């Protein structure tokens, strides 16, 4: 059985995953290497979203946590657009 991860730690981990996606080095050449890069970016951002998407539905979530989650979800969406435009 997996252990329960507190909401604050989930938010911290999601921020780290978004930052990790931003730090991936984009390939200089098109082709299959670029598809692998896109898949890595999308996977990291999906993991970040999955970590935090249910926090607003938790009874213990404070309004500040809910706002942080909304901001992170928006940041993940913007990061995906920004990273994949390169």
Number of C-alpha atoms within 10 A of each C-alpha: 3 4 5 6 9 9 19 14 12 19 20 13 16 25 19 14 22 23 15 13 23 18 11 12 9 15 14 9 8 8 9 9 13 15 12 12 17 17 12 14 23 17 14 21 26 17 14 24 23 14 20 24 15 13 22 18 9 10 7 10 15 12 10 9 17 18 13 17 23 16 12 20 20 12 15 24 15 11 18 19 11 11 17 14 7 8
